[in-house]
Amino acid sequence: MITGVVLCMVMLCVPGLIPAVAVCGRSVAVVFICPITGALLCAIAATAEFVLPGSFTLWLVVTWILSNALAIGVVVTRKRRPTPTPQLLRFNTLTSIAIVASVTTVGVWFLLALKAPMMGFDTQAIWMLHAMFIYGGHHRLEADLHNRAYGFSNRDYPPLLPSVSALSFIAVGKIDPRAGVIMTALLNACALGVAACGIALVPQHFQETKRLRDSSTKHRLPQETLRWPTQSLAVVLGVAVLAAGFGLAGEYAINGYADLMWAAAATGAVVFGLVLPTKRTNAAMAWALSTTAALTKNEGLPVALVVIGLIAVRYIPRDRWIGEARRSARSLETSTSSLRTEVRLWVRRCTVAAVMAIPGASWAAIAFAYGINNVFFKSGPPGPASARASATVTEMTHYLHVLPTAVVVLVISALCLRQTRRTFDLGNSAWLWSVFTIYVLTLLATYTLGSLPIHWWLYTSIERTMIFPQLLIFTDIAVWAVLGLTRLLARDSSSALEINDRPVTEVAHL
Amino acid sequence: MVIALACFIQSTVSSANTSMKLRKPTVVSTWSAVNDQTNCLRHEITLELPRDAHVYTGPTSYDSNLLTEYSTPWAVPTGHRVKGAWQLYLIKTTNIHLRAYCSGLLVRAQRIP
């Protein structure tokens, strides 16, 4: 079976490599996003298999060929980035090696828990059953997803992880649920690895600029003073978030559940799309990770849509858009009302968001069109909504004990480190907290208005549905900690620089 | 920054402890036994039923869901008794000498008239 798992990983990584490079360029995150891109291709193949006749293998090969042809086109036509200085190149290489080595080491250590051959309840009832449907070909998949006997199996759940398990069955040569569970655990680790890379890349923009200007002190600081400690802390905290992910998920990280996978992918999407500087590759990474979250579990879809919407707003800022509109209006000698400009701005944002959301929302749309409905909203809530909401809030608070710490860190940091955050070109912390708030409210609404008995529902799922907000909290704390260290070192360096910049006589006098 | 680092140290230690608990020999042996039982039941179903048989596993319950899972993909579970050619039963027993015995459980298939 181990040979089959290795072969399956190769079958994910090899076809996923060029699309991964097309998405995130020369970033170190390619190492960990490569299998995730391969998994996305499997999900697309499974969706095609459901809609059109043909086996999973046939659609997989078609998807591999088409996606790689498209990716090669993107890579070939991409503009080359200016080559960094030899010193920066050496630093970037060493940083990349450090990130990959530390994330892999810690990830492998947590994956050693796989020696306990755990198989979760939902793993058998949902994910492995769906994998068998996909493995069986178009007719089997279509018939089984409409079969009332599988009503307990949440038939509308997205196909990403089942399709990877189906691929593992192909690699092993028979249906082996254990291979599917191991593949799921490996993908969980990869998704957390991508999020960890995102945090480790927080100081990247600062490294790429020649010198850092600390706006609060107005002193130009030598980059080398801050480079190593800041980058080292960023790597350590990235790895710490990875460890936190495994800890929060507990046995769900290794027993074939999908919750850690979507939560880690969505966290990565937030980091790359809403925290790191606005760059084309960061937006593309966020898009790929949002799509992964949406195609992994139903909870991932609303989060992915929110993240994509916020990315569209962040990447098409009002100031730049209105400036461009005014310039073009002046050149055309036409009068453009501000309301019209505003409407056009929002039309553009919505169009971009809608296009980005298509792959992620495709499965939900197809499932709805084919009449595969979920069981959570089959009827109204079986009790008073207020009691359900109260029970949900009580349970949620058990999983948000880090929230007060995060709020303290946020308030202090927002007061003291705002300028440093701007210097790093990072997105405002409000983006991340918006995602957090919207998700928690959506979850509250789902539990309150859903049709399942609330106490049983909370008992069986709240531990898993709260992984994502906790990961977001840890991510925000990690980013502020990196900025805090930079500010601390910058203050020391700036005073040293101030002395050095003065005439020799004055220094002697001091 | 001190608060942030303290928070991460605590979470990392907690994560490591959780991971270590999952590797305990008792956990490994318990799950190995559960998997052996599952594999045994899957195997016995292939002996009890012909391939692609339409099988009814009973009204929705924990046991019927288990039988639906274990009989897939060997057989084709149906949601109605009238559509099934066979009915599967999961029986709890301690008689290890019975046919299709799997660590306290056994499966029985009966043709639906």
Contacts between the chains, C-beta under 8 A, distances in Angstrom:
chain1	res1	chain2	res2	distance
A	109	B	19	7.6
A	110	B	15	7.5
A	110	B	19	5.3
A	112	B	19	7.7
A	112	B	23	6.7
A	113	B	19	5.1
A	113	B	22	4.2
A	113	B	23	5.3
A	115	B	23	6.1
A	115	B	28	6.1
A	116	B	22	5.5
A	116	B	23	6.3
A	116	B	27	4.9
A	116	B	28	4.6
A	116	B	31	5.1
A	117	B	28	7.4
A	117	B	31	4.9
A	117	B	32	5.8
A	117	B	35	5.1
A	118	B	22	7.6
A	118	B	31	5.1
A	119	B	31	7.3
A	119	B	34	7.2
A	119	B	35	6.3
A	119	B	38	7.3
A	124	B	38	7.6
A	124	B	69	5.3
A	125	B	65	6.4
A	125	B	69	6.1
A	128	B	69	7.8
A	129	B	69	6.1
A	129	B	72	5.9
A	132	B	72	5.5
A	132	B	73	4.7
A	135	B	73	7.5
A	136	B	73	5.7
A	140	B	73	7.3
A	144	B	72	7.8
A	147	B	76	8.0
A	147	B	77	6.9
A	147	B	78	7.5
A	147	B	79	6.7
A	148	B	79	3.2
A	148	B	80	7.6
A	149	B	57	7.2
A	149	B	68	5.5
A	149	B	77	3.9
A	149	B	78	5.6
A	149	B	79	4.4
A	150	B	68	6.8
A	150	B	77	7.1
A	151	B	60	7.1
A	151	B	79	7.1
A	152	B	60	6.7
A	152	B	65	4.9
A	152	B	68	7.7
A	175	B	73	6.8
A	178	B	35	7.3
A	237	B	8	6.5
A	240	B	8	4.3
A	240	B	11	7.1
A	240	B	12	5.5
A	243	B	11	7.1
A	243	B	12	4.7
A	243	B	15	4.6
A	243	B	16	7.2
A	244	B	8	7.3
A	244	B	11	4.5
A	244	B	12	7.0
A	244	B	15	6.0
A	246	B	15	5.3
A	246	B	18	7.6
A	246	B	19	6.3
A	247	B	11	6.1
A	247	B	12	7.5
A	247	B	14	5.3
A	247	B	15	2.5
A	247	B	16	7.6
A	247	B	18	5.2
A	247	B	19	7.4
A	248	B	15	7.6
A	250	B	18	5.1
A	250	B	22	7.5
A	251	B	22	5.8
A	254	B	22	6.8
A	402	B	7	6.4
A	402	B	11	7.6
A	405	B	3	6.1
A	405	B	7	5.3
A	408	B	3	6.4
A	409	B	3	5.7
A	409	B	4	5.6
A	409	B	7	7.9
A	474	B	7	7.8
A	474	B	8	7.4
A	474	B	11	6.8
A	477	B	4	4.7
A	477	B	7	5.9
A	477	B	8	7.3
A	478	B	4	7.2
A	478	B	8	7.2
A	480	B	1	7.9
A	480	B	4	6.3
A	481	B	1	5.3
A	481	B	4	3.9
A	481	B	5	6.4
A	481	B	8	7.7
A	484	B	1	3.7
A	484	B	4	7.1
A	485	B	1	6.2
A	488	B	1	7.1
